[in-house]
Amino acid sequence: MTNIKKRAVIVGGGEISLYERVRSFFCDSDYFVFCDGGLHHKEGLGVEPDLIIGDFDSYPRKEYGVETIVLPEEKDDTDSLSGVKAAMERGFEDFLLVGMTGRRMDHTLCNIYLLDYIERNGGKALLVDDWSEMEIVEKEEVLVPDTYAYFSLIAWKGKCQGVYIDNALYPLCDALIESHYQYGISNEPLEGGSKIRVEKGSALLIKDWKKEK
């Protein structure tokens, strides 16, 4: 199945306070998948769902006039993962994840690992919350513009070898970062932005925005 819309936006039930900032990532061609409690953010985000999915234990089930998939309450997959899988079944490979972080650390960690699930299934994803952007960095070179306040590079699945960070406050050359010793935290891009590359392994890149004045 080929969709006219180019990217799936998966909306979870995590915390969103800065709706305007999150909305700035949306495009007219986005396909919106609201996962159960994510429906609490519908008004704040100012968009209508193209697909609703969940077990409705966090939000009362209503009729929205769009495709709705009702899941059992007892299941292996979270509502957010089910939303990602449903979008993949509809042909999407590009994802934006919002409403994925918050006070429930278990849900937050599982939702961050959706980035890995999407990557392992041939897709690409960006997770955005009120304060930062998260994405996976592997062999491709990634630029962190100097419009960001900080960035952190985390080895989240064992070790990252051949780590290069150029034009940053704390540069690295052919470095090793391991999950039990995370020292790639709170780096700062210099003028013109930082370039990051990981030759072997999978790193989580977190880019923190500058505080609004």
N, C-alpha and C positions, 0 to 999 in steps of 0.2 A: 504493500500500500504506500502510495506517495502522497504526502500532504503538501498543499499549497503553502501552508504556514511552515516556517523554517526552523523554529526552535520551540522546545517545550519548556514552559515555566512550571516547576513543581512547587506548589504552595503548601507548606506544612503548618502545624499548629504551634510552632515555637513563638518566641517573642519578637514583635516588630513594634518599635516606637517611632522611628524616623521614616514614616511612610513615603514622604516626598523623595528622600534619598534612594530608597529601594525602587520606587517607581521610575527613577531616572534611568534604570537599566532596561526598562521594558521597550519593546519595539512593536510597531503596528502588526507585524507578521507573527507575533508570538501566539502559541497555543497554550492556554492556561488549564492546568490540572490542579484542582483543589482537593486536598487530602483531608477528609474528616474535619478536625479542628481548625484546619487552614481556612475554613469558611468564615471564621471569626474575623479574618482580615479582608474579606471581600470589599466591604465599604471603604476601609482605609486605603486599600490599594487601588480602588476605583476601576476595577476590571470585572468582567463577567466570566464565569467558568465555561470552558469548552467541554470539560469532562469533570465529573465529581466521583471520587472513589473513597471508600472507607467503611468501617464497621459502625459508624455513627454513635460511638460511645462518648465522644467529646463535643458533639454538635447535634442538635435535633434534626432528624431527617425531614426534608421538605421537598416539594416539587419545584424545580427550577426550569423545567422545560428543556433540559439538556441531558445528554447521556450520563447515566448514573450507574455506577457499579457498587453493589452492596456486598461487603465482605463479612465473613463470620467473625465474631469477637475472638474466638480461640483459633489462632493461626500462627504460622512461623514468621511470615513476612510482616513488617510494619506497614502502616498505611502509606508512608512516604515511599518505601521500596515498591509497594504495589503500584503506586502512581508512576514511578519511573518505569517499571516493567510494562505497564499499560501503554505508556507513551512510546516505548521501544517497539511494541507490537504494532503501533500505528506508523512506524517508519522514522521516528525521530532519532537523531544522533547527537544533536546539540542541545544542551540543557542549561537552564538557570535555576538554581535552587534557592528559595527564600522561605523564611519562617522555619528555619531548621535548627536554630540554637536557642538556648535559654537556661532556665534554672534546673531543668532535668538533665543532668550530665550524661545519664545513660542514653537518652534520646539524642542529645547533642552529638555525642561520639558516634553513635550509629549513623546519624544523618551525615556527618562529615565523611564517614566511610562510603557513603553513596557515591562520592567522587571516584573512589577506587572501583566500585562496582560498574559504574558507567564506563570508565576507562578500560576495564578488562573486557567489556562487551563492545569495544570499538567506537565508543562515543567520546564526547568531550563535555566537561561541565565546569561551571563556575558557581560557587556558593557565596551568597551575599547576605550579610546581616547589618545591623545598625552601625557597625563600626569598622567592618573590614570586608575583604574579599579573600576567598580561598580557592586554590586550584592545585592540581598535581603537576609537578615538574619532573620530567625524566630526561630523555636525550635531547629534546628540542631546546633551543635557547629562548629564554624568556626575559623580557625587559620589564623592569620595575621603574616607571617614570618618577621623576623627582617631585611630583605632585603628592606623593604619599609621604606620611610622616615616618613610618617604620616598616620594616618587613622582617619576617622570620622564616627560616628554612628548616623544616623538621623532618628527620628521618623517622618515618612512622611504621616501617615494616622491616625491621632489622637494621640494615646499614645502607648508606649512600656513599659510593666511591667515585672518585674523580669529580669532586664538587668544585666548581669554579664560580666565584662571585667577583665581578670586575666593577670598578668605579663605585665603590661603596665605602662607608666609613670603616668597615672591617672586611677587607678583601680576603678571598681564599683562592688557593691555586692547588689543584689536584689533591683536595683534602678528603678526609674520611670523617663522616658523621654517623654515629651509631645511636640506636634507640635508647641505650642506657646512658649516653652522654651527649646531651643536646646543647651544643654551644652556638648554634646558628640563630640565636634569638636577639630580637631588638636591634637589628642592623638598620642603617640609614642610607638611602640612595643619595649620591652626590649629584651635582649639576649635570644634566643630560641623562640621568637615570642609570640604574645598575643592570648589568647583564648577568644572568644566572644560567648555569648548565650543570646537569648531573649525568655523568657518563654511565653509571651503573647503579641501579636501585630506583626507588620511588620516594620523592620528597613532597611534603605538603608545604606549599608557599602561602603564607598569610600576609596580606598587604593591609596595613592600617592607614585609614584616612587621617588627614589633618583635622584637628578640631575646628568646628565652625566658630567664627568670631561672633 
